[in-house]
Amino acid sequence: MNMSLLYAIFLLFPALTFAQEPIDLKPYNLTATAMFLNVDKNIDGNIDRPELDRSFDQYDSNHNGRISRLEYTSYVDAQLPQLHALSHGLYDLYDVDNDDQLDHHDYDNFYQLMDGDGNGLVSHFEYVRYWSILFTDLEHLHTKK
């Protein structure tokens, strides 16, 4: 879903970064933990909304506050083309109104889904739980067939 995912893969699977085969993100809890550590910039053990917004900003190549499918997938493809199929699957999940644009209401929905207890912060536990489920649901997009 973002640079965090790419960092996690580079940290956990350096030998696979140049392979053309799909990347196995297992164990999901370790991949999600590496992603969490990358997004939690103030290292307080929680991800707040501004931290999430910053992680999405890098995809917005034209800096208009919205991320098109092309911007999102092009960014992922430039970093790690093996995640091309997964990037489309993630984009489909993020784009709750199916307008092919990710904007603040899409981010709000994504953030609320991760914030399991609704306290306005995403804890490490909530983040890892959410991403572990998501990676399992999207296994067909990032594992060998």
GROMACS elastic network, one bead per residue, 0.5 to 0.9 nm:
[ bonds ]
;  ai    aj funct       b0    kb
    1     4     6  0.74195   500
    1     5     6  0.61393   500
    1     6     6  0.84882   500
    1    56     6  0.83157   500
    1    72     6  0.87178   500
    1    76     6  0.86714   500
    1    86     6  0.85214   500
    1    87     6  0.66564   500
    1    90     6  0.59667   500
    1    91     6  0.74675   500
    1    94     6  0.86314   500
    2     5     6  0.54665   500
    2     6     6  0.67463   500
    2     7     6  0.88900   500
    2    55     6  0.65509   500
    2    56     6  0.64165   500
    2    58     6  0.81867   500
    2    59     6  0.76148   500
    2    72     6  0.82966   500
    2    75     6  0.87272   500
    2    76     6  0.75338   500
    2    87     6  0.86253   500
    3     7     6  0.60758   500
    3     8     6  0.85084   500
    3    35     6  0.83558   500
    3    38     6  0.84836   500
    3    39     6  0.87704   500
    3    55     6  0.66351   500
    3    56     6  0.79488   500
    3    58     6  0.76135   500
    3    59     6  0.84360   500
    3    75     6  0.88674   500
    3    76     6  0.79923   500
    3    79     6  0.86110   500
    4     7     6  0.50332   500
    4     8     6  0.61069   500
    4     9     6  0.86301   500
    4    32     6  0.88700   500
    4    34     6  0.76253   500
    4    36     6  0.73258   500
    4    37     6  0.83510   500
    4    38     6  0.56547   500
    4    39     6  0.63268   500
    4    55     6  0.72265   500
    5     8     6  0.50835   500
    5     9     6  0.63268   500
    5    10     6  0.86981   500
    5    31     6  0.76240   500
    5    32     6  0.78038   500
    5    34     6  0.80251   500
    5    35     6  0.54999   500
    5    36     6  0.89982   500
    5    38     6  0.87883   500
    6     9     6  0.51782   500
    6    10     6  0.62166   500
    6    11     6  0.85730   500
    6    35     6  0.81207   500
    6    76     6  0.79022   500
    6    79     6  0.72382   500
    6    80     6  0.71268   500
    6    83     6  0.88836   500
    7    10     6  0.50408   500
    7    11     6  0.60122   500
    7    12     6  0.84538   500
    7    34     6  0.74632   500
    7    35     6  0.68329   500
    7    38     6  0.73408   500
    8    11     6  0.50821   500
    8    12     6  0.59154   500
    8    13     6  0.80134   500
    8    30     6  0.84386   500
    8    31     6  0.55796   500
    8    32     6  0.74703   500
    8    33     6  0.80913   500
    8    35     6  0.52887   500
    8    36     6  0.88510   500
    8    38     6  0.79990   500
    9    12     6  0.51671   500
    9    13     6  0.53041   500
    9    14     6  0.70687   500
    9    16     6  0.84017   500
    9    17     6  0.76093   500
    9    23     6  0.84208   500
    9    25     6  0.74111   500
    9    31     6  0.69922   500
    9    34     6  0.83779   500
    9    35     6  0.87305   500
   10    13     6  0.55633   500
   10    14     6  0.50239   500
   10    15     6  0.85044   500
   10    16     6  0.82698   500
   10    17     6  0.66054   500
   11    14     6  0.62004   500
   11    31     6  0.88304   500
   11    34     6  0.75884   500
   12    15     6  0.89280   500
   12    25     6  0.87556   500
   12    30     6  0.80700   500
   12    31     6  0.70854   500
   12    34     6  0.80109   500
   13    16     6  0.55298   500
   13    17     6  0.68814   500
   13    23     6  0.84936   500
   13    24     6  0.89303   500
   13    25     6  0.85097   500
   14    17     6  0.55062   500
   14    18     6  0.83690   500
   15    18     6  0.71604   500
   15    19     6  0.78183   500
   16    19     6  0.51135   500
   16    20     6  0.83415   500
   16    21     6  0.83792   500
   16    22     6  0.89738   500
   16    23     6  0.69790   500
   17    20     6  0.83666   500
   17    23     6  0.83424   500
   17    80     6  0.69187   500
   17    82     6  0.82064   500
   18    21     6  0.89407   500
   18    80     6  0.81099   500
   18    82     6  0.86288   500
   19    22     6  0.79455   500
   19    23     6  0.82748   500
   19    82     6  0.76640   500
   20    23     6  0.86050   500
   20    81     6  0.78216   500
   20    82     6  0.60111   500
   21    82     6  0.64492   500
   21   143     6  0.84548   500
   21   144     6  0.72848   500
   22    82     6  0.53476   500
   22    83     6  0.70134   500
   22   141     6  0.79194   500
   22   142     6  0.52563   500
   22   143     6  0.53944   500
   22   144     6  0.58724   500
   22   145     6  0.88861   500
   23    26     6  0.89364   500
   23    82     6  0.65882   500
   23    83     6  0.73693   500
   23   142     6  0.56067   500
   23   143     6  0.58571   500
   23   144     6  0.76007   500
   24    27     6  0.83693   500
   24   139     6  0.83861   500
   24   142     6  0.60142   500
   24   144     6  0.73990   500
   25    28     6  0.58559   500
   25    30     6  0.86563   500
   25    31     6  0.63483   500
   25   135     6  0.76582   500
   25   139     6  0.86792   500
   25   142     6  0.73182   500
   25   143     6  0.77451   500
   26    29     6  0.76616   500
   26    30     6  0.75997   500
   26    31     6  0.70681   500
   26   135     6  0.86513   500
   27    30     6  0.56460   500
   27    31     6  0.65639   500
   27    32     6  0.88096   500
   27   132     6  0.86122   500
   28    31     6  0.50599   500
   28    32     6  0.59647   500
   28    33     6  0.83991   500
   28   128     6  0.79948   500
   28   131     6  0.74193   500
   28   132     6  0.51371   500
   28   133     6  0.85345   500
   28   135     6  0.68134   500
   28   136     6  0.80296   500
   29    32     6  0.50982   500
   29    33     6  0.60040   500
   29    34     6  0.86542   500
   29   128     6  0.57680   500
   29   129     6  0.76197   500
   29   131     6  0.78215   500
   29   132     6  0.59187   500
   30    34     6  0.62270   500
   30    35     6  0.85689   500
   30   128     6  0.82806   500
   31    34     6  0.52722   500
   31    35     6  0.62990   500
   31    36     6  0.86810   500
   31   128     6  0.84954   500
   31   131     6  0.86765   500
   31   132     6  0.85167   500
   32    36     6  0.60498   500
   32    37     6  0.86317   500
   32   124     6  0.89881   500
   32   127     6  0.71691   500
   32   128     6  0.51181   500
   32   129     6  0.83415   500
   32   130     6  0.87283   500
   32   131     6  0.59541   500
   32   132     6  0.68366   500
   33    37     6  0.61917   500
   33    38     6  0.86347   500
   33   124     6  0.73516   500
   33   125     6  0.89619   500
   33   127     6  0.79883   500
   33   128     6  0.61299   500
   34    37     6  0.52028   500
   34    38     6  0.63749   500
   34    39     6  0.88929   500
   35    38     6  0.51732   500
   35    39     6  0.63968   500
   35    40     6  0.86877   500
   35   128     6  0.88283   500
   36    39     6  0.52208   500
   36    40     6  0.59771   500
   36    45     6  0.88002   500
   36    46     6  0.85943   500
   36    47     6  0.78031   500
   36   124     6  0.67098   500
   36   127     6  0.68872   500
   36   128     6  0.75971   500
   37    40     6  0.52687   500
   37    41     6  0.74352   500
   37    43     6  0.74575   500
   37    45     6  0.83876   500
   37   124     6  0.85932   500
   38    41     6  0.65566   500
   38    55     6  0.89344   500
   39    42     6  0.87678   500
   39    43     6  0.88601   500
   39    47     6  0.69255   500
   39    51     6  0.62332   500
   39    52     6  0.68709   500
   39    54     6  0.83117   500
   39    55     6  0.65150   500
   40    43     6  0.52930   500
   40    44     6  0.70277   500
   40    45     6  0.68725   500
   40    46     6  0.63981   500
   40    47     6  0.53438   500
   40    48     6  0.80739   500
   40    51     6  0.66137   500
   40    52     6  0.85672   500
   41    44     6  0.80952   500
   41    47     6  0.82484   500
   41    51     6  0.68983   500
   42    45     6  0.83135   500
   42    46     6  0.86951   500
   42    47     6  0.87455   500
   42    51     6  0.86287   500
   43    46     6  0.75311   500
   43    47     6  0.87874   500
   44    47     6  0.79999   500
   45   122     6  0.86237   500
   45   123     6  0.62264   500
   45   124     6  0.61574   500
   46   121     6  0.59804   500
   46   122     6  0.53236   500
   46   124     6  0.61819   500
   46   127     6  0.89018   500
   47    50     6  0.82063   500
   47    51     6  0.60573   500
   47    52     6  0.68665   500
   47   121     6  0.58181   500
   47   123     6  0.64323   500
   47   124     6  0.79112   500
   47   127     6  0.84838   500
   48    51     6  0.54470   500
   48    52     6  0.65466   500
   48    53     6  0.88799   500
   48   111     6  0.88015   500
   48   120     6  0.71343   500
   48   121     6  0.51566   500
   48   122     6  0.64961   500
   48   123     6  0.89790   500
   49    52     6  0.50635   500
   49    53     6  0.61589   500
   49    54     6  0.86731   500
   49   107     6  0.86999   500
   49   108     6  0.83590   500
   49   111     6  0.72763   500
   49   120     6  0.79627   500
   49   121     6  0.75209   500
   49   122     6  0.86771   500
   50    54     6  0.61728   500
   50    55     6  0.86854   500
   51    54     6  0.51832   500
   51    55     6  0.64184   500
   51    56     6  0.89477   500
   52    55     6  0.51722   500
   52    56     6  0.65556   500
   52    57     6  0.88302   500
   52   107     6  0.80773   500
   52   111     6  0.78295   500
   53    56     6  0.52184   500
   53    57     6  0.61744   500
   53   104     6  0.85320   500
   53   107     6  0.76004   500
   54    57     6  0.50665   500
   54    58     6  0.72284   500
   55    58     6  0.63971   500
   55    59     6  0.82877   500
   56    59     6  0.57771   500
   56    60     6  0.73455   500
   56    67     6  0.83682   500
   56   107     6  0.87466   500
   57    60     6  0.53790   500
   57    61     6  0.83184   500
   57    63     6  0.79200   500
   57    65     6  0.77866   500
   57    66     6  0.88070   500
   57    67     6  0.83889   500
   58    61     6  0.70576   500
   58    63     6  0.89463   500
   58    75     6  0.83242   500
   59    62     6  0.88740   500
   59    63     6  0.87693   500
   59    67     6  0.65081   500
   59    68     6  0.87924   500
   59    71     6  0.60780   500
   59    72     6  0.54505   500
   59    73     6  0.86358   500
   59    74     6  0.85345   500
   59    75     6  0.60722   500
   59    76     6  0.84844   500
   60    63     6  0.51743   500
   60    64     6  0.70054   500
   60    65     6  0.67378   500
   60    66     6  0.64124   500
   60    67     6  0.51137   500
   60    68     6  0.78510   500
   60    71     6  0.64008   500
   60    72     6  0.74956   500
   60    75     6  0.89260   500
   61    64     6  0.81720   500
   61    67     6  0.78965   500
   61    71     6  0.63539   500
   61    72     6  0.87488   500
   61    75     6  0.84290   500
   62    65     6  0.82847   500
   62    66     6  0.85939   500
   62    67     6  0.85326   500
   62    71     6  0.84219   500
   63    66     6  0.74715   500
   63    67     6  0.85423   500
   64    67     6  0.79462   500
   65   102     6  0.85518   500
   65   103     6  0.66416   500
   65   104     6  0.82335   500
   66   101     6  0.59664   500
   66   102     6  0.53915   500
   66   104     6  0.79846   500
   67    70     6  0.80621   500
   67    71     6  0.59983   500
   67    72     6  0.63660   500
   67   100     6  0.81933   500
   67   101     6  0.53512   500
   67   103     6  0.66900   500
   68    71     6  0.51354   500
   68    72     6  0.62311   500
   68    73     6  0.86060   500
   68   100     6  0.57586   500
   68   102     6  0.63649   500
   69    72     6  0.51328   500
   69    73     6  0.60095   500
   69    74     6  0.82016   500
   69    88     6  0.77163   500
   69    91     6  0.68194   500
   69    92     6  0.87915   500
   69   100     6  0.58295   500
   69   101     6  0.66517   500
   69   102     6  0.80374   500
   70    73     6  0.53538   500
   70    74     6  0.56856   500
   70    75     6  0.83026   500
   70   100     6  0.89414   500
   71    74     6  0.52291   500
   71    75     6  0.61038   500
   71    76     6  0.87251   500
   72    75     6  0.53575   500
   72    76     6  0.64674   500
   72    77     6  0.86857   500
   72    87     6  0.74981   500
   72    88     6  0.84979   500
   72    91     6  0.75356   500
   73    76     6  0.50639   500
   73    77     6  0.59136   500
   73    78     6  0.84777   500
   73    83     6  0.89321   500
   73    84     6  0.66620   500
   73    85     6  0.89331   500
   73    87     6  0.58323   500
   73    88     6  0.67350   500
   73    91     6  0.81991   500
   74    78     6  0.60527   500
   74    79     6  0.86144   500
   74    81     6  0.89728   500
   74    84     6  0.86708   500
   75    78     6  0.52426   500
   75    79     6  0.64138   500
   75    80     6  0.86435   500
   76    79     6  0.51493   500
   76    80     6  0.57931   500
   76    81     6  0.65293   500
   76    82     6  0.88631   500
   76    83     6  0.68801   500
   76    84     6  0.67804   500
   76    87     6  0.67901   500
   77    80     6  0.52777   500
   77    82     6  0.75115   500
   77    83     6  0.70503   500
   77    84     6  0.59191   500
   77    87     6  0.84956   500
   78    81     6  0.64076   500
   79    83     6  0.89792   500
   80    83     6  0.60145   500
   80    84     6  0.77573   500
   81    84     6  0.53674   500
   81    85     6  0.88410   500
   82    85     6  0.76919   500
   82    86     6  0.84394   500
   82   142     6  0.79631   500
   83    86     6  0.51117   500
   83    87     6  0.59219   500
   83    88     6  0.87534   500
   83   141     6  0.80438   500
   83   142     6  0.67475   500
   84    87     6  0.51499   500
   84    88     6  0.66311   500
   84    89     6  0.89159   500
   84   141     6  0.86395   500
   84   142     6  0.89014   500
   85    88     6  0.53469   500
   85    89     6  0.64557   500
   85    90     6  0.88011   500
   85   141     6  0.55579   500
   85   142     6  0.72588   500
   86    90     6  0.60904   500
   86    91     6  0.84610   500
   86   138     6  0.72784   500
   86   139     6  0.86941   500
   86   140     6  0.87071   500
   86   141     6  0.51090   500
   86   142     6  0.60473   500
   87    90     6  0.51393   500
   87    91     6  0.60269   500
   87    92     6  0.85860   500
   87   141     6  0.88359   500
   88    91     6  0.50284   500
   88    92     6  0.61710   500
   88    93     6  0.87192   500
   89    92     6  0.52067   500
   89    93     6  0.64906   500
   89    94     6  0.88369   500
   89   138     6  0.72760   500
   89   141     6  0.74992   500
   90    93     6  0.51023   500
   90    94     6  0.61809   500
   90    95     6  0.86189   500
   90   134     6  0.88884   500
   90   138     6  0.84692   500
   91    94     6  0.50546   500
   91    95     6  0.60163   500
   91   100     6  0.84970   500
   91   102     6  0.81650   500
   92    95     6  0.53594   500
   92    96     6  0.75356   500
   92    98     6  0.74260   500
   92   100     6  0.83741   500
   93    96     6  0.64948   500
   93   110     6  0.85294   500
   94    97     6  0.88608   500
   94    98     6  0.88725   500
   94   102     6  0.70282   500
   94   106     6  0.60260   500
   94   107     6  0.73058   500
   94   109     6  0.79199   500
   94   110     6  0.63819   500
   95    98     6  0.52552   500
   95    99     6  0.69439   500
   95   100     6  0.65773   500
   95   101     6  0.66542   500
   95   102     6  0.57076   500
   95   103     6  0.83689   500
   95   106     6  0.58453   500
   95   107     6  0.87028   500
   96    99     6  0.81187   500
   96   102     6  0.85017   500
   96   105     6  0.84230   500
   96   106     6  0.59010   500
   96   109     6  0.75791   500
   96   110     6  0.87401   500
   97   100     6  0.81990   500
   97   101     6  0.86826   500
   97   106     6  0.76968   500
   98   101     6  0.76234   500
   99   102     6  0.80419   500
  101   106     6  0.86208   500
  102   105     6  0.79829   500
  102   106     6  0.57621   500
  102   107     6  0.73311   500
  103   106     6  0.54105   500
  103   107     6  0.63624   500
  103   108     6  0.87586   500
  104   108     6  0.60284   500
  104   109     6  0.86382   500
  105   109     6  0.62927   500
  105   110     6  0.86605   500
  106   109     6  0.52169   500
  106   110     6  0.62893   500
  106   111     6  0.86237   500
  107   110     6  0.50141   500
  107   111     6  0.59673   500
  107   112     6  0.84708   500
  108   111     6  0.51456   500
  108   112     6  0.61126   500
  108   113     6  0.86230   500
  109   112     6  0.51616   500
  109   113     6  0.62361   500
  109   114     6  0.88112   500
  110   113     6  0.51972   500
  110   114     6  0.64927   500
  110   115     6  0.87695   500
  111   114     6  0.52264   500
  111   115     6  0.61289   500
  111   120     6  0.85806   500
  111   121     6  0.86420   500
  111   122     6  0.77280   500
  112   116     6  0.72808   500
  112   118     6  0.69858   500
  112   120     6  0.79342   500
  112   122     6  0.86979   500
  113   116     6  0.65104   500
  113   118     6  0.89018   500
  113   130     6  0.77926   500
  114   117     6  0.88853   500
  114   118     6  0.88714   500
  114   121     6  0.88728   500
  114   122     6  0.62772   500
  114   123     6  0.87543   500
  114   126     6  0.60791   500
  114   127     6  0.59339   500
  114   129     6  0.83188   500
  114   130     6  0.57656   500
  114   131     6  0.83908   500
  115   118     6  0.52971   500
  115   119     6  0.70315   500
  115   120     6  0.66499   500
  115   121     6  0.61749   500
  115   123     6  0.75352   500
  115   126     6  0.63356   500
  115   127     6  0.77323   500
  115   130     6  0.88253   500
  116   119     6  0.81572   500
  116   122     6  0.76131   500
  116   123     6  0.88878   500
  116   126     6  0.61051   500
  116   127     6  0.88333   500
  116   130     6  0.85602   500
  117   120     6  0.82356   500
  117   121     6  0.86138   500
  117   122     6  0.85529   500
  117   126     6  0.83571   500
  118   121     6  0.74807   500
  118   122     6  0.85643   500
  119   122     6  0.80365   500
  122   125     6  0.80513   500
  122   126     6  0.59123   500
  122   127     6  0.61841   500
  123   126     6  0.51436   500
  123   127     6  0.61202   500
  123   128     6  0.85654   500
  124   127     6  0.51544   500
  124   128     6  0.60898   500
  124   129     6  0.84404   500
  125   128     6  0.53163   500
  125   129     6  0.60167   500
  125   130     6  0.85266   500
  126   129     6  0.51572   500
  126   130     6  0.60565   500
  126   131     6  0.86064   500
  127   130     6  0.52031   500
  127   131     6  0.61532   500
  127   132     6  0.84178   500
  128   131     6  0.52649   500
  128   132     6  0.58493   500
  128   133     6  0.85012   500
  129   132     6  0.52391   500
  129   133     6  0.63046   500
  129   134     6  0.86285   500
  130   133     6  0.53900   500
  130   134     6  0.61998   500
  130   135     6  0.86986   500
  131   135     6  0.58848   500
  131   136     6  0.83414   500
  132   135     6  0.52350   500
  132   136     6  0.61880   500
  132   137     6  0.86410   500
  133   136     6  0.51134   500
  133   137     6  0.61657   500
  133   138     6  0.86649   500
  134   137     6  0.50327   500
  134   138     6  0.61601   500
  134   139     6  0.84597   500
  135   138     6  0.50804   500
  135   139     6  0.57919   500
  135   142     6  0.84158   500
  136   139     6  0.51202   500
  136   140     6  0.85358   500
  137   140     6  0.78762   500
  138   141     6  0.55615   500
  138   142     6  0.71436   500
  139   142     6  0.54464   500
  139   143     6  0.58607   500
  140   143     6  0.59780   500
  140   144     6  0.79590   500
  140   145     6  0.74572   500
  141   144     6  0.86314   500
